Amino acid sequence: MSIFSGLGHIALKVSDLDASMAFYNAIGFPEMLRLLNEKGEPWIVYHRISDNLYLELFPGGKDKAVPGEKDNATGLFHLCLTVADADVAEAKLTKAGVKLSRPRNAKRGIDGNRGMWIDDPDGNRIEIMEMAPDCIQYKAEADLNTGDKPHVLSLG
């Protein structure tokens, strides 16, 4: 049993605070708190993801160190946001002016879920996933809660 009750926040160092704030506001994470430094400049800007999960944006990022599919960089690989309906999410993103970096899958993936991708202004990849009621993650979680061993799924 974990001693942790959940994930509290995700912190990103951003190169253009205004662009990042606009992006995260557009995808539905409103600014909720701003901490200023001694000079009265933003030090941390908090955006609400859910009641107990926040995104912290730290200004001043200069170097690009975003891991992607084609490199071997360590660190944050991507964020995953879950949605109830991928079609509705795609329509809302389009209406907000957020373009998909990878189109929505026409069929469900090996895990049973549907997904698509967007990138924030600094190139951080964000997966948007519609979790199927019978997806492998939910099955594995149910088994783990009953004391079974973690699932192993071979792609080959």
Secondary structure as a PSIPRED ss2 file (coil, helix, strand):
# PSIPRED VFORMAT (PSIPRED V4.0)

   1 M C   1.000  0.000  0.000
   2 S C   1.000  0.000  0.000
   3 I C   1.000  0.000  0.000
   4 F C   1.000  0.000  0.000
   5 S C   1.000  0.000  0.000
   6 G C   1.000  0.000  0.000
   7 L C   1.000  0.000  0.000
   8 G C   1.000  0.000  0.000
   9 H E   0.000  0.000  1.000
  10 I E   0.000  0.000  1.000
  11 A E   0.000  0.000  1.000
  12 L E   0.000  0.000  1.000
  13 K E   0.000  0.000  1.000
  14 V C   1.000  0.000  0.000
  15 S C   1.000  0.000  0.000
  16 D C   1.000  0.000  0.000
  17 L H   0.000  1.000  0.000
  18 D H   0.000  1.000  0.000
  19 A H   0.000  1.000  0.000
  20 S H   0.000  1.000  0.000
  21 M H   0.000  1.000  0.000
  22 A H   0.000  1.000  0.000
  23 F H   0.000  1.000  0.000
  24 Y H   0.000  1.000  0.000
  25 N H   0.000  1.000  0.000
  26 A H   0.000  1.000  0.000
  27 I C   1.000  0.000  0.000
  28 G C   1.000  0.000  0.000
  29 F C   1.000  0.000  0.000
  30 P C   1.000  0.000  0.000
  31 E E   0.000  0.000  1.000
  32 M E   0.000  0.000  1.000
  33 L E   0.000  0.000  1.000
  34 R E   0.000  0.000  1.000
  35 L E   0.000  0.000  1.000
  36 L E   0.000  0.000  1.000
  37 N C   1.000  0.000  0.000
  38 E C   1.000  0.000  0.000
  39 K C   1.000  0.000  0.000
  40 G C   1.000  0.000  0.000
  41 E C   1.000  0.000  0.000
  42 P E   0.000  0.000  1.000
  43 W E   0.000  0.000  1.000
  44 I E   0.000  0.000  1.000
  45 V E   0.000  0.000  1.000
  46 Y E   0.000  0.000  1.000
  47 H E   0.000  0.000  1.000
  48 R E   0.000  0.000  1.000
  49 I E   0.000  0.000  1.000
  50 S E   0.000  0.000  1.000
  51 D C   1.000  0.000  0.000
  52 N C   1.000  0.000  0.000
  53 L E   0.000  0.000  1.000
  54 Y E   0.000  0.000  1.000
  55 L E   0.000  0.000  1.000
  56 E E   0.000  0.000  1.000
  57 L E   0.000  0.000  1.000
  58 F E   0.000  0.000  1.000
  59 P C   1.000  0.000  0.000
  60 G C   1.000  0.000  0.000
  61 G C   1.000  0.000  0.000
  62 K C   1.000  0.000  0.000
  63 D C   1.000  0.000  0.000
  64 K C   1.000  0.000  0.000
  65 A C   1.000  0.000  0.000
  66 V C   1.000  0.000  0.000
  67 P C   1.000  0.000  0.000
  68 G C   1.000  0.000  0.000
  69 E C   1.000  0.000  0.000
  70 K C   1.000  0.000  0.000
  71 D C   1.000  0.000  0.000
  72 N C   1.000  0.000  0.000
  73 A C   1.000  0.000  0.000
  74 T C   1.000  0.000  0.000
  75 G C   1.000  0.000  0.000
  76 L C   1.000  0.000  0.000
  77 F C   1.000  0.000  0.000
  78 H C   1.000  0.000  0.000
  79 L E   0.000  0.000  1.000
  80 C E   0.000  0.000  1.000
  81 L E   0.000  0.000  1.000
  82 T E   0.000  0.000  1.000
  83 V E   0.000  0.000  1.000
  84 A C   1.000  0.000  0.000
  85 D C   1.000  0.000  0.000
  86 A H   0.000  1.000  0.000
  87 D H   0.000  1.000  0.000
  88 V H   0.000  1.000  0.000
  89 A H   0.000  1.000  0.000
  90 E H   0.000  1.000  0.000
  91 A H   0.000  1.000  0.000
  92 K H   0.000  1.000  0.000
  93 L H   0.000  1.000  0.000
  94 T H   0.000  1.000  0.000
  95 K H   0.000  1.000  0.000
  96 A C   1.000  0.000  0.000
  97 G C   1.000  0.000  0.000
  98 V C   1.000  0.000  0.000
  99 K C   1.000  0.000  0.000
 100 L C   1.000  0.000  0.000
 101 S C   1.000  0.000  0.000
 102 R E   0.000  0.000  1.000
 103 P C   1.000  0.000  0.000
 104 R C   1.000  0.000  0.000
 105 N C   1.000  0.000  0.000
 106 A C   1.000  0.000  0.000
 107 K C   1.000  0.000  0.000
 108 R C   1.000  0.000  0.000
 109 G C   1.000  0.000  0.000
 110 I C   1.000  0.000  0.000
 111 D C   1.000  0.000  0.000
 112 G C   1.000  0.000  0.000
 113 N C   1.000  0.000  0.000
 114 R E   0.000  0.000  1.000
 115 G E   0.000  0.000  1.000
 116 M E   0.000  0.000  1.000
 117 W E   0.000  0.000  1.000
 118 I E   0.000  0.000  1.000
 119 D E   0.000  0.000  1.000
 120 D C   1.000  0.000  0.000
 121 P C   1.000  0.000  0.000
 122 D C   1.000  0.000  0.000
 123 G C   1.000  0.000  0.000
 124 N C   1.000  0.000  0.000
 125 R E   0.000  0.000  1.000
 126 I E   0.000  0.000  1.000
 127 E E   0.000  0.000  1.000
 128 I E   0.000  0.000  1.000
 129 M E   0.000  0.000  1.000
 130 E E   0.000  0.000  1.000
 131 M C   1.000  0.000  0.000
 132 A C   1.000  0.000  0.000
 133 P C   1.000  0.000  0.000
 134 D C   1.000  0.000  0.000
 135 C C   1.000  0.000  0.000
 136 I H   0.000  1.000  0.000
 137 Q H   0.000  1.000  0.000
 138 Y H   0.000  1.000  0.000
 139 K H   0.000  1.000  0.000
 140 A H   0.000  1.000  0.000
 141 E H   0.000  1.000  0.000
 142 A H   0.000  1.000  0.000
 143 D H   0.000  1.000  0.000
 144 L H   0.000  1.000  0.000
 145 N H   0.000  1.000  0.000
 146 T C   1.000  0.000  0.000
 147 G C   1.000  0.000  0.000
 148 D C   1.000  0.000  0.000
 149 K C   1.000  0.000  0.000
 150 P C   1.000  0.000  0.000
 151 H C   1.000  0.000  0.000
 152 V C   1.000  0.000  0.000
 153 L C   1.000  0.000  0.000
 154 S C   1.000  0.000  0.000
 155 L C   1.000  0.000  0.000
 156 G C   1.000  0.000  0.000
